[in-house]
Amino acid sequence: VQLQASGGGLVQAGGSLRLSCAASGRYFRINAMGWYRQAPGNQRELVASITDSGSTNYADSVKGRFTISRDNAKNTVYLQMNSLKPEDTAVYSCNADGWSLYDGTRNYWGQGTLVTVSS
């Protein structure tokens, strides 16, 4: 299973960005999906997660500003980020728990996408 993320970029404070992450492969199933971020000098932190049934969880720092969603038919997870702040600047990576015929049950990571919020 491969995860392909897209949607990062440079935005001014108060602006919005939408990240996408699509899972692809053969004979697989994706369960929970999520977004993590890591800013320079900081540890990686969970931003938001969503189960296959749609239950969501958010970091306190993004509640009310970010929305995670998914399209199960497309095996894609989205992160709508509004009211962005300079402290949201980080590399955002998608993550998924899943199963494939070839790997069994495991955790998958996509490549990171850089989000830069200017003040």
Secondary structure, DSSP 8 states (H G I E B T S, - for coil): -EEEEE--EEEETT--EEEEEEEE-SSEEEEEEEEEEE-TTS--EEEEEE-TT--EEE-GGGTTTEEEEEEGGGTEEEEEE-S--GGG-EEEEEEEEEEETTTEEEEEE---EEEEEE-
